[in-house]
Amino acid sequence: MQTETALIKGLQSKPAALLQVHDLSISYQTTKGPFHAVDKVSFTVEPGSTLGLVGESGCGKSTVVKSLMGLLPLQTAITGQANLDGHNILGLSETALRDVRWTQVALITQSAMNSLDPVYCVGDQIVESIRAHLRVSKSEAWHHAEELFAIVGLPAGRLHEFPHQFSGGMRQRAVIAMALSLNAGLLLADEPTTALDPIMQDQIMARIRGINAQMRRSMILVTHDIAVVSETCDTIAVMYAGQIVETGTTADVLGKPKHPYTMGLQNAFPRLPSKGEPRLPLISIPGTVPNLSAPPKGCRFASRCPFASDLCHSTPPAAALPNTHQSAACHYIDRADEFRAIAQQPETWRRKEI
């Protein structure tokens, strides 16, 4: 068995992962036919960087993350590639997945209470995950669990307690500790602050940012909160109706968005005005997302976009390209500066409600 020092050194020496997703498409089987939840999604997570996957509920963010962990229903149709350090992790057998989960890819779920077994103490669950992959003694694994609790800001004595004895924020920290237990090269954080109050949300995200700065893992952060992305992520991919509509560095995408949907998201998020400027009104995006059982022929945002033309309704725009400075799936990307100014006016979006 590994010595305690060898265990810790071995985990700390693991490099951050490189993830390259290309043309990922996912369809769920329903009684009314296939539901095309994700359509030709491509993005890259560079080693040690954090990608923010942003979009409204139902756009396919969590489906993408679950596909990387092999957690989708058996009848789900998945095409494309997700190369983790050069090896495609889509469509792996259950045996192969066990070798990938936690050691190479780890998941921080959005529902901590459902992620922890209620009849086992939290420490035993972390120890079990460690010993399932490494030949170490229980005492060595327990010592490592104590270290993990220190990283996430929990007293080591709480390892002996059960999930119901933890508050919501403490349970979420315990799930983060479990995700860190084998120092996976890629962390997937699927809306990790769901159902927490604003103060606890801020504490959890501050903890995740601190851990990422210390351990420099590659990470995908799934969220609908633009403020969290601006504070946490190096790059951003904006999803709408199963597709990535804009991608680039966080500073570029949030500073000067090029897709009308990204502009609409910013309008719907409260921002502090610059000194001497009036407070900007909150502007919602009218309409609803299209039915992905029968996706529209053209741009999927066209029915809600105040700038849409006949071309947008009939012809899909070129996909947003990963590994570029900034790219958007819009026919009129060259008019982005003009659209940004108009998009800040409430009447621009009200016209779509008629």
C-alpha positions as CSV (number, residue, x, y, z in Angstrom):
1,M,0.0,0.0,0.0
2,Q,1.0,3.6,-0.5
3,T,2.4,5.4,2.4
4,E,0.5,8.5,3.7
5,T,3.1,10.8,2.2
6,A,3.2,9.0,-1.1
7,L,-0.6,9.2,-1.3
8,I,-0.7,12.9,-0.9
9,K,2.3,13.6,-3.1
10,G,0.9,11.3,-5.8
11,L,-2.4,13.2,-5.8
12,Q,-0.8,16.6,-5.8
13,S,1.4,15.7,-8.8
14,K,-1.5,14.9,-11.1
15,P,-1.7,17.5,-13.9
16,A,-4.8,19.5,-14.9
17,A,-6.7,18.0,-17.8
18,L,-7.3,19.2,-21.3
19,L,-10.9,18.8,-22.5
20,Q,-11.8,19.2,-26.2
21,V,-15.5,18.7,-27.0
22,H,-16.4,18.5,-30.7
23,D,-19.8,18.4,-32.3
24,L,-21.5,16.9,-29.2
25,S,-25.2,16.1,-29.9
26,I,-27.6,14.5,-27.4
27,S,-31.2,13.4,-28.0
28,Y,-33.6,12.0,-25.4
29,Q,-36.1,9.4,-26.5
30,T,-39.7,10.4,-25.7
31,T,-43.2,9.1,-26.6
32,K,-43.4,11.9,-29.2
33,G,-40.1,11.2,-30.8
34,P,-36.5,12.4,-30.1
35,F,-36.0,15.6,-28.1
36,H,-32.8,17.2,-29.3
37,A,-31.4,18.6,-26.1
38,V,-27.9,19.4,-27.3
39,D,-26.9,20.1,-30.9
40,K,-23.4,20.1,-32.2
41,V,-21.8,21.7,-29.2
42,S,-18.0,22.3,-29.4
43,F,-15.7,23.9,-26.8
44,T,-12.3,23.6,-25.2
45,V,-11.2,23.7,-21.6
46,E,-7.5,24.4,-21.4
47,P,-5.4,22.9,-18.5
48,G,-5.9,24.8,-15.3
49,S,-8.6,27.1,-16.7
50,T,-12.3,27.5,-15.9
51,L,-15.0,27.6,-18.5
52,G,-18.4,29.1,-17.6
53,L,-21.3,27.3,-19.3
54,V,-24.1,29.9,-19.2
55,G,-27.7,29.9,-20.2
56,E,-31.3,29.9,-19.0
57,S,-32.9,26.8,-17.5
58,G,-33.5,24.0,-20.0
59,C,-30.8,25.1,-22.5
60,G,-28.8,21.8,-22.1
61,K,-26.0,22.9,-19.8
62,S,-26.5,20.1,-17.2
63,T,-27.1,17.5,-20.1
64,V,-23.6,18.4,-21.4
65,V,-22.0,17.9,-18.0
66,K,-23.9,14.6,-17.3
67,S,-22.7,13.2,-20.7
68,L,-19.1,13.8,-19.7
69,M,-19.7,11.7,-16.5
70,G,-21.7,9.0,-18.3
71,L,-24.8,9.8,-16.2
72,L,-27.5,10.0,-19.0
73,P,-30.2,7.4,-19.4
74,L,-29.3,4.3,-21.4
75,Q,-31.5,5.1,-24.4
76,T,-30.0,8.6,-24.9
77,A,-28.5,9.1,-28.3
78,I,-25.1,10.7,-28.1
79,T,-22.8,11.6,-31.0
80,G,-19.6,13.6,-31.2
81,Q,-16.4,13.5,-29.2
82,A,-15.2,14.6,-25.8
83,N,-11.5,14.1,-25.7
84,L,-10.0,14.2,-22.2
85,D,-6.2,14.4,-22.6
86,G,-6.6,12.9,-26.0
87,H,-9.0,10.1,-25.1
88,N,-12.7,10.1,-26.0
89,I,-14.7,9.6,-22.8
90,L,-18.1,9.4,-24.5
91,G,-19.8,6.0,-24.8
92,L,-17.4,4.2,-22.4
93,S,-18.4,0.9,-20.8
94,E,-19.4,1.0,-17.1
95,T,-16.1,-0.6,-16.2
96,A,-14.1,2.0,-18.1
97,L,-16.3,4.8,-16.6
98,R,-15.4,3.6,-13.1
99,D,-11.7,4.2,-13.9
100,V,-12.5,7.8,-15.2
101,R,-14.9,9.0,-12.6
102,W,-13.4,10.8,-9.6
103,T,-9.8,10.0,-10.7
104,Q,-9.9,12.0,-14.0
105,V,-13.3,13.7,-13.9
106,A,-15.2,14.7,-10.8
107,L,-18.7,16.2,-10.3
108,I,-19.9,18.8,-7.8
109,T,-23.6,18.3,-8.0
110,Q,-26.4,20.9,-7.5
111,S,-28.3,18.8,-5.0
112,A,-25.9,17.9,-2.2
113,M,-28.6,16.2,-0.1
114,N,-29.3,13.7,-2.9
115,S,-25.6,13.1,-3.5
116,L,-24.8,11.9,0.0
117,D,-26.1,8.5,1.4
118,P,-28.2,9.3,4.4
119,V,-27.3,6.1,6.3
120,Y,-23.5,6.5,6.3
121,C,-21.5,9.1,8.0
122,V,-19.9,11.6,5.6
123,G,-16.4,10.5,6.4
124,D,-17.1,6.9,5.5
125,Q,-18.5,8.0,2.2
126,I,-15.3,10.0,1.3
127,V,-13.1,7.2,2.5
128,E,-15.1,4.7,0.3
129,S,-14.6,6.9,-2.8
130,I,-10.8,7.0,-2.1
131,R,-10.4,3.3,-1.4
132,A,-12.4,2.3,-4.5
133,H,-9.6,3.7,-6.7
134,L,-6.5,3.5,-4.5
135,R,-4.9,0.8,-2.5
136,V,-4.6,2.6,0.8
137,S,-5.6,1.8,4.3
138,K,-8.7,3.2,5.9
139,S,-6.6,5.3,8.3
140,E,-4.7,6.8,5.4
141,A,-7.9,7.6,3.5
142,W,-9.5,9.0,6.7
143,H,-6.5,11.3,7.2
144,H,-6.8,12.5,3.6
145,A,-10.5,13.1,4.3
146,E,-9.5,15.3,7.2
147,E,-7.3,17.3,4.9
148,L,-10.1,17.7,2.4
149,F,-12.4,19.0,5.1
150,A,-9.8,21.6,6.1
151,I,-9.6,22.7,2.5
152,V,-13.3,23.3,2.3
153,G,-13.5,24.9,5.8
154,L,-15.1,22.2,7.8
155,P,-13.9,20.8,11.2
156,A,-12.5,17.3,10.9
157,G,-14.8,16.1,13.7
158,R,-17.8,16.5,11.5
159,L,-16.6,13.6,9.4
160,H,-18.2,11.3,11.9
161,E,-21.6,12.9,11.4
162,F,-24.5,12.0,9.0
163,P,-25.7,14.3,6.1
164,H,-28.9,15.3,8.0
165,Q,-26.7,16.8,10.7
166,F,-25.2,19.2,8.2
167,S,-26.7,22.5,7.1
168,G,-27.2,23.0,3.4
169,G,-24.0,24.9,3.0
170,M,-22.0,22.3,4.9
171,R,-23.4,19.5,2.8
172,Q,-22.4,21.4,-0.3
173,R,-18.8,21.7,1.1
174,A,-18.8,18.0,1.9
175,V,-19.7,17.2,-1.7
176,I,-16.9,19.5,-2.9
177,A,-14.5,17.7,-0.6
178,M,-15.6,14.4,-2.1
179,A,-15.1,15.7,-5.6
180,L,-11.5,16.7,-4.6
181,S,-10.7,13.4,-3.0
182,L,-8.7,12.0,-5.9
183,N,-7.6,15.3,-7.3
184,A,-9.2,14.7,-10.7
185,G,-7.8,16.7,-13.6
186,L,-11.2,18.1,-14.5
187,L,-13.9,19.3,-12.1
188,L,-17.5,19.7,-13.2
189,A,-19.5,22.1,-11.0
190,D,-23.2,21.8,-12.0
191,E,-24.9,24.9,-10.4
192,P,-23.2,24.2,-7.1
193,T,-25.1,26.9,-5.2
194,T,-28.7,25.9,-6.1
195,A,-31.2,26.1,-3.2
196,L,-28.7,28.0,-0.9
197,D,-29.4,31.5,0.4
198,P,-27.4,34.4,-1.1
199,I,-24.9,34.6,1.7
200,M,-24.1,30.9,1.6
201,Q,-24.0,31.0,-2.2
202,D,-21.3,33.7,-2.0
203,Q,-19.3,31.6,0.6
204,I,-19.5,28.4,-1.5
205,M,-18.3,30.2,-4.6
206,A,-15.6,32.0,-2.7
207,R,-14.5,28.6,-1.5
208,I,-14.5,27.1,-5.0
209,R,-12.5,30.1,-6.3
210,G,-10.0,29.6,-3.5
211,I,-9.6,25.9,-4.2
212,N,-9.2,26.5,-7.9
213,A,-6.5,29.1,-7.3
214,Q,-4.7,26.7,-4.9
215,M,-5.0,23.5,-6.9
216,R,-5.3,24.8,-10.5
217,R,-7.7,22.2,-11.7
218,S,-9.5,22.5,-15.0
219,M,-13.1,23.2,-14.4
220,I,-16.5,23.6,-16.1
221,L,-18.8,25.8,-14.1
222,V,-22.5,25.5,-15.1
223,T,-24.6,28.4,-14.0
224,H,-27.2,31.0,-15.0
225,D,-25.5,33.7,-12.9
226,I,-23.4,36.1,-14.9
227,A,-21.9,37.6,-11.8
228,V,-20.5,34.3,-10.7
229,V,-19.0,33.7,-14.2
230,S,-17.4,37.2,-14.2
231,E,-15.7,36.5,-10.9
232,T,-14.7,32.8,-11.5
233,C,-14.2,31.9,-15.1
234,D,-11.5,32.5,-17.7
235,T,-13.6,31.7,-20.7
236,I,-17.4,31.5,-21.3
237,A,-19.7,29.6,-23.6
238,V,-23.3,30.9,-23.8
239,M,-25.9,28.3,-24.6
240,Y,-29.4,28.7,-26.0
241,A,-31.8,26.0,-27.0
242,G,-29.2,23.3,-27.0
243,Q,-26.5,25.2,-29.0
244,I,-23.6,27.4,-28.1
245,V,-24.3,30.8,-29.5
246,E,-21.3,32.7,-28.2
247,T,-17.8,31.8,-26.9
248,G,-14.7,33.7,-25.9
249,T,-12.8,35.1,-22.9
250,T,-15.1,36.2,-20.1
251,A,-13.8,39.8,-20.4
252,D,-14.6,39.9,-24.1
253,V,-18.0,38.2,-24.0
254,L,-19.3,40.1,-21.0
255,G,-17.6,43.4,-22.0
256,K,-18.8,43.5,-25.6
257,P,-21.2,40.6,-26.4
258,K,-21.7,39.9,-30.1
259,H,-24.8,37.7,-30.0
260,P,-28.2,39.3,-29.3
261,Y,-29.0,36.6,-26.8
262,T,-26.0,37.4,-24.7
263,M,-27.0,41.1,-24.9
264,G,-30.4,40.1,-23.6
265,L,-28.9,38.1,-20.7
266,Q,-26.9,41.1,-19.6
267,N,-30.0,43.3,-19.8
268,A,-31.8,41.0,-17.4
269,F,-29.1,41.0,-14.8
270,P,-28.8,43.9,-12.3
271,R,-25.6,46.0,-12.7
272,L,-24.2,48.9,-10.7
273,P,-24.1,52.1,-12.9
274,S,-20.8,54.0,-13.4
275,K,-20.4,57.1,-11.3
276,G,-22.7,59.9,-12.6
277,E,-24.7,57.5,-14.9
278,P,-28.3,56.5,-14.3
279,R,-29.2,53.0,-13.2
280,L,-29.9,50.8,-16.2
281,P,-33.4,49.2,-16.2
282,L,-33.8,45.5,-16.1
283,I,-35.1,44.2,-19.4
284,S,-36.5,40.7,-19.8
285,I,-36.3,38.7,-23.0
286,P,-39.8,38.2,-24.3
287,G,-41.2,34.9,-25.7
288,T,-40.2,31.3,-25.0
289,V,-37.6,28.9,-26.1
290,P,-38.4,26.8,-29.2
291,N,-39.7,23.2,-29.0
292,L,-36.6,21.1,-29.4
293,S,-38.6,18.1,-30.5
294,A,-39.0,20.0,-33.8
295,P,-36.2,22.7,-33.8
296,P,-36.7,25.7,-36.1
297,K,-34.9,25.7,-39.5
298,G,-33.0,28.9,-38.9
299,C,-31.5,30.6,-35.9
300,R,-33.1,29.2,-32.7
301,F,-33.2,32.6,-31.1
302,A,-34.9,34.3,-34.1
303,S,-38.4,34.2,-32.7
304,R,-37.2,36.3,-29.7
305,C,-34.6,38.4,-31.3
306,P,-35.4,42.1,-32.0
307,F,-32.9,42.1,-34.9
308,A,-34.0,39.0,-36.7
309,S,-34.5,39.1,-40.5
310,D,-36.0,36.6,-43.0
311,L,-32.5,35.2,-43.3
312,C,-32.4,34.4,-39.6
313,H,-35.7,32.5,-39.7
314,S,-34.8,30.4,-42.8
315,T,-31.0,29.8,-42.5
316,P,-29.0,28.7,-39.4
317,P,-25.9,30.9,-38.8
318,A,-22.4,29.4,-38.7
319,A,-21.6,27.9,-35.3
320,A,-19.6,29.8,-32.7
321,L,-16.0,28.6,-33.0
322,P,-14.0,27.4,-29.9
323,N,-10.4,28.4,-29.5
324,T,-11.1,31.8,-31.0
325,H,-10.7,35.3,-29.4
326,Q,-14.5,35.7,-29.6
327,S,-17.1,34.1,-31.8
328,A,-20.9,34.2,-32.1
329,A,-23.4,32.2,-34.1
330,C,-25.1,35.2,-35.7
331,H,-25.6,36.3,-39.3
332,Y,-25.1,39.9,-38.3
333,I,-22.0,39.7,-36.1
334,D,-20.5,42.6,-38.0
335,R,-23.3,44.8,-36.6
336,A,-22.7,43.8,-33.0
337,D,-21.6,47.3,-31.9
338,E,-24.8,48.8,-33.4
339,F,-27.0,46.1,-31.8
340,R,-25.5,46.5,-28.3
341,A,-26.5,50.2,-28.2
342,I,-30.0,49.5,-29.3
343,A,-30.4,46.4,-27.1
344,Q,-30.0,48.6,-24.0
345,Q,-33.3,50.3,-24.8
346,P,-36.4,48.6,-23.3
347,E,-38.6,49.4,-26.3
348,T,-36.3,47.4,-28.5
349,W,-37.4,44.2,-26.8
350,R,-41.0,45.2,-26.2
351,R,-41.5,45.2,-30.0
352,K,-41.2,41.4,-30.0
353,E,-44.2,41.1,-27.6
354,I,-46.6,42.5,-30.2
